[in-house]
Amino acid sequence: MRWFLLAIHSVFKNKQVLGLIPARGASKRLPRKNLRQINGKPLIYWSIAEAQESKYVDSVVVSTEDIEIKQHSYKQGVDCVIDRPPSLAQDESRSVDVVLHAVDVLAKQGEKYEYVMLLQPTSPLRTSKHIDSALELMWAKNATVVVSVCETEHPIGWMGYLSKDLMMDEFLDNLTTDLSNDDDRASYQINGAIYLAKTSTLITEKTFFPTPGAYAHIMERSDSIDIDTELDLDYASYLMTRRARKFT
């Protein structure tokens, strides 16, 4: 097993892996979200720290338009902070465009990477072990893309859309299972923690979801919380504290 892990390490170290953390200063639903405190540290701290702990990530880079986030990132020791243009710091800005901008800026500085991993700061419970196992899955499957998922809380057959007046006609028409839930297949959802791609694929396809060649990296639900509200912050803090107690 040791030779296998060393071989993987060699593969990734020779091909160069970029860990990119996109961190806007503006956020509507939870203002200044990426700098909100969780267990005594800004939210962005946890993604930077875990990326720095990875065995395979060669450079940890932050993309932001915010001076305070930029200052914190350099204080925490990131390799580079990319000044994101205002046009890519809007609510409707696509993450893949932020990544492509960063890759282009770094390439012009002579920094080229075989793989790029998008690590959103809103996933503070994602660890270096998750990062490394996603990269190992990429290598083992010769994948073009690896995206993290977790099991859904409820079967997808129970989910659907409602009309604005709350009528359930469309919802019931699309219902794929009855409420007994006797289907033993697990269903999964994207959890937002890890998006990993070959840089060449990303540049060509301009998406983290090309087909074929995309694989799922499964994470526990307890590691998959995505920060969007005050309640999310509180829950993530509780889970982080519980995890720390478990390993002390």
C-alpha positions in Angstrom: 0.0 0.0 0.0 2.8 2.4 0.8 4.3 2.1 -2.7 0.9 2.8 -4.2 0.5 6.0 -2.2 4.0 7.1 -3.0 3.3 6.5 -6.7 0.1 8.6 -6.5 2.1 11.4 -4.7 4.7 11.3 -7.5 2.1 11.5 -10.2 0.4 14.6 -8.7 3.6 16.3 -7.7 4.9 16.0 -11.2 1.7 17.3 -12.8 1.1 20.2 -10.4 -2.2 20.7 -8.6 -3.8 24.1 -8.0 -6.1 24.6 -5.0 -8.2 27.6 -5.8 -10.4 29.2 -3.1 -13.0 31.7 -4.5 -14.0 34.2 -1.8 -16.2 37.2 -2.6 -16.5 40.0 -0.1 -20.1 40.6 -1.0 -22.9 38.2 -0.1 -26.5 39.1 0.2 -28.1 36.4 2.4 -25.3 36.2 4.9 -23.3 39.5 4.8 -19.5 39.2 4.8 -20.0 35.4 4.9 -16.4 34.4 4.1 -15.1 36.4 7.1 -17.7 35.4 9.6 -16.3 33.6 12.7 -16.7 29.9 13.1 -14.9 28.4 16.1 -12.8 31.5 16.5 -11.6 31.7 12.9 -12.9 33.3 9.8 -14.9 31.0 7.6 -12.2 31.1 4.8 -9.5 30.1 7.3 -10.7 26.4 7.3 -10.4 25.9 3.5 -7.0 27.6 3.3 -5.7 25.5 6.3 -6.9 22.2 4.9 -5.6 22.9 1.4 -2.2 23.7 2.9 -2.3 20.4 4.7 -2.9 18.4 1.5 -0.2 16.0 0.4 -0.8 16.8 -3.2 -1.9 20.4 -3.6 1.1 22.4 -4.8 -0.2 25.9 -4.6 -3.0 27.4 -2.6 -4.5 30.5 -4.3 -7.4 32.8 -3.3 -9.5 34.7 -5.8 -11.2 37.8 -4.4 -12.2 41.4 -5.0 -12.2 42.2 -1.3 -9.2 43.9 0.4 -9.9 42.4 3.8 -10.1 38.9 2.5 -6.9 39.5 0.5 -5.1 40.7 3.7 -6.3 37.7 5.7 -5.3 35.3 3.0 -1.7 36.6 2.8 -1.5 36.6 6.6 -2.5 32.9 6.5 0.3 32.2 4.1 -1.4 31.5 0.7 0.9 31.3 -2.3 -1.0 34.0 -4.2 -4.1 36.2 -4.1 -5.7 37.0 -7.5 -7.5 40.3 -7.8 -10.9 39.3 -9.2 -12.5 41.9 -11.5 -15.9 43.3 -10.4 -17.6 41.6 -13.4 -16.7 38.2 -11.8 -17.8 39.2 -8.3 -21.5 39.4 -8.9 -24.3 37.2 -7.6 -24.8 35.8 -11.1 -21.1 35.2 -11.8 -20.3 31.6 -12.6 -17.7 29.8 -10.6 -16.1 28.2 -13.7 -15.5 31.7 -15.1 -13.7 32.7 -11.8 -11.6 29.5 -12.1 -10.7 30.2 -15.8 -9.8 33.8 -15.0 -7.4 32.6 -12.2 -5.9 29.9 -14.4 -5.3 32.5 -17.1 -3.7 35.0 -14.7 -1.4 32.3 -13.3 -0.4 31.1 -16.7 0.6 34.6 -17.7 2.9 34.5 -14.6 4.4 31.3 -15.8 2.4 29.1 -13.4 0.8 26.2 -15.1 -1.2 23.4 -13.5 -2.3 20.0 -14.7 -5.2 19.9 -12.3 -7.3 22.6 -10.6 -9.4 22.0 -7.5 -12.1 24.5 -6.6 -12.5 24.7 -2.8 -15.4 26.9 -1.8 -14.9 28.5 1.7 -18.5 27.7 2.5 -17.5 24.1 3.1 -15.5 24.4 6.4 -15.9 20.7 7.3 -14.1 19.5 4.2 -10.6 18.3 5.3 -7.2 17.6 3.7 -8.2 13.9 3.7 -11.2 14.6 1.5 -9.0 16.7 -0.8 -6.4 14.0 -1.1 -8.8 11.2 -1.6 -10.6 13.1 -4.4 -7.2 13.5 -6.1 -6.5 9.8 -5.6 -9.8 9.0 -7.2 -9.0 11.2 -10.1 -5.8 9.3 -10.7 -7.2 5.8 -10.1 -10.1 6.4 -12.5 -8.2 8.5 -15.0 -11.1 10.9 -14.6 -11.5 14.2 -16.3 -13.5 15.6 -13.4 -14.3 14.6 -9.8 -17.1 16.3 -7.9 -18.0 15.7 -4.3 -21.4 14.4 -3.3 -23.2 13.2 -0.2 -26.3 11.1 0.3 -29.6 12.9 0.2 -31.5 13.3 3.5 -34.7 12.0 1.7 -35.2 10.0 -1.5 -35.3 12.2 -4.6 -38.6 10.7 -5.5 -40.1 12.8 -2.7 -38.9 16.0 -4.2 -40.3 18.3 -6.8 -41.4 21.8 -7.8 -44.5 23.7 -6.6 -46.3 26.4 -8.6 -46.4 29.9 -7.3 -49.9 29.4 -5.9 -48.7 26.2 -4.2 -50.8 23.8 -6.3 -49.2 20.3 -6.3 -50.3 19.0 -9.7 -46.9 19.1 -11.3 -45.3 17.9 -8.1 -47.5 14.8 -8.0 -47.1 14.1 -11.7 -43.4 13.9 -11.3 -43.4 11.8 -8.1 -41.3 8.7 -8.9 -41.8 6.7 -5.7 -44.5 6.3 -3.2 -44.1 7.3 0.4 -43.2 3.8 1.6 -39.7 4.4 0.2 -39.0 0.7 -0.6 -36.3 1.6 -3.1 -33.0 0.5 -1.6 -30.9 2.5 -3.9 -29.2 5.5 -2.3 -29.6 8.9 -3.9 -26.9 11.6 -3.9 -26.6 15.4 -4.2 -23.7 17.6 -5.0 -22.4 19.1 -1.7 -20.3 21.9 -3.1 -17.1 21.0 -1.2 -14.9 19.8 -4.0 -14.8 20.4 -7.8 -11.7 18.9 -9.4 -10.8 18.9 -13.1 -8.0 18.5 -15.5 -7.1 22.1 -16.5 -7.2 21.3 -20.2 -10.7 19.9 -19.9 -11.9 22.9 -18.0 -10.4 25.3 -20.6 -12.0 23.3 -23.5 -15.4 22.4 -22.0 -15.8 25.5 -19.6 -17.7 23.3 -17.1 -17.0 21.0 -14.2 -19.6 18.6 -15.5 -18.4 17.3 -18.9 -19.4 13.8 -20.0 -18.0 11.3 -20.2 -15.2 11.0 -17.5 -16.8 12.6 -14.5 -16.7 10.7 -11.2 -18.3 11.3 -7.8 -16.3 11.6 -4.6 -18.7 10.5 -1.8 -18.5 12.4 1.5 -20.5 12.0 4.8 -23.4 14.3 5.3 -21.8 15.5 8.5 -18.9 16.8 6.5 -21.0 18.3 3.8 -22.6 21.3 5.3 -22.7 24.4 3.0 -22.8 27.7 4.8 -25.6 30.0 3.6 -27.4 31.1 6.8 -26.8 31.9 10.4 -28.2 28.5 11.3 -25.7 26.8 9.0 -22.9 28.6 10.9 -24.2 27.4 14.2 -24.6 23.9 13.0 -21.1 23.8 11.4 -19.6 25.1 14.6 -21.3 22.4 16.6 -20.1 19.7 14.2 -16.6 21.0 14.2 -16.5 21.1 18.0 -17.9 17.5 18.1 -15.3 16.4 15.7 -12.5 18.0 17.8 -13.7 16.2 20.9 -13.9 12.9 19.1 -10.2 13.0 18.3 -8.9 14.3 21.7 
